[in-house]
Amino acid sequence: MGRVTFPSGKSTIYTGQTSRSVYERAGEHLRYQKNGDRQHYTGRGVKFEVLGSVFSNNRFKAEKTIKGLSREEKERLARQGARNYKKKRFGFW
């Protein structure tokens, strides 16, 4: 999940599934933005920040479930996913 900020100042939370690593997908979004690729949703924004990610065995179902959550619930889930990643990777948090 990531937060996209548009030129008007409005921001939305982007949710999408991928079979690749989160870093590859986030890098793709950042390239869209840098190149001003307006065909892609994140390329229309002026800022993209990764909030977190959640692992799932069924990524299609997970994406559908997450998109049905409220903005606050999405942010909470992203923070939890980031905390779990840091705990697994670095052994703390």
Secondary structure as UniProt FT lines:
FT   STRAND          2..5
FT   TURN            7..8
FT   STRAND          11..14
FT   HELIX           22..35
FT   TURN            38..39
FT   HELIX           42..44
FT   STRAND          47..50
FT   HELIX           59..67
FT   HELIX           71..90
//
